[in-house]
């Protein structure tokens, strides 16, 4: 959440750093829902305001991870976020 806030405030470097940290922390403890949310949030952050990914391969990997976790866990909101971000990016 702090990473998203940093992004809203225009602090993209801080947002990316905080979202990467959150993603790793959630992966380490096996928190599937929060991992999926962090992955989709980081993908959105990497897209930037124009929807042009700085790291296309990483964005695809993050969205795929989020999609797989969301489908397995039944996280409908995350599934919708993946679809929305995928539409913006590709």
Secondary structure, DSSP 8 states (H G I E B T S, - for coil): -HHHHHHHTT-HHHHHHHHHHHHHHHHHHT-HHHHHHHHHHHHHHHHTTTT--SSHHHHHHHHHHHHHHHHHHT-HHHHHHHHHHHHHH-
